[in-house]
Amino acid sequence: MPTPLPIKPHWEHVYSSRSVDTVSWYQPHAKHSLALIQATGVPRSADWPCSSATSAFWTYPPQRCV
């Protein structure tokens, strides 16, 4: 069984060597995710747990990360 690569150094390298819009998971606008959230009826003023300050997803105003 191959030894797994250390995860933290890998992602630190990815984020330090590439611009946000060149990674494979980049979306300029997360239309599907926003539609799902809007369908829940959660108000835009709700607090959200945010994992990435560089995400275009959080341009959905207002930005309220907890």
N, C-alpha and C positions, 0 to 999 in steps of 0.2 A: 504494500500500500504506500503510495507516495506521501511524503511529508507535506502537510498543508502550508501554504504561504502565510506569513504573518499578515493579519488583516489590516491593522492600524498603519503600518508603513506603506502598504499598498495604496490605501485610500488617501493618505497624506501626499503620496507622489501624484496620484491622479489629480487631486484638487490643486496641487501647486504647479503642475506642468501643463494643464489644459485650461482653456477658457470655458466658462460655464456653458456657452452655446455650442460647444464642440463634442460634448459627451453624448453617448448614445441615448441617454434617458431624457435629454433636454426637450422641453416643449415650450414654445413661446407663449402659448395660452392653453391651459388645461381645461378645455371646453367640457369634456366628458365628466371629469371630476367635479367641476363647478355645477354642472347640471344635476349630478347626483346629490350634492350638498343642498342645492336649492330645492330639490324635491322633498327633502326632509322637513322643510319649514323652519330650519334653524335660522334665526335672524342674522343679518350681516354684522350686527353689533356684538355677537357672541365672542367669547374668548376661545382661542384655538391653540393647541399645542403645536409649536412650529419647530421643525427640525433643521431647516435650512434658510438662512437669510438671503441666499442667492436664488431661491425658487421664484419663478415667474408666477407661480400659483398664488403667492401672497400679495400680488398686486390687486387682487379682488378686494376692493375697499369695504369697510375700513380694516386696516391691518391691526389685529389685536392678538398678539401671541402671549401665551402664558408659559 
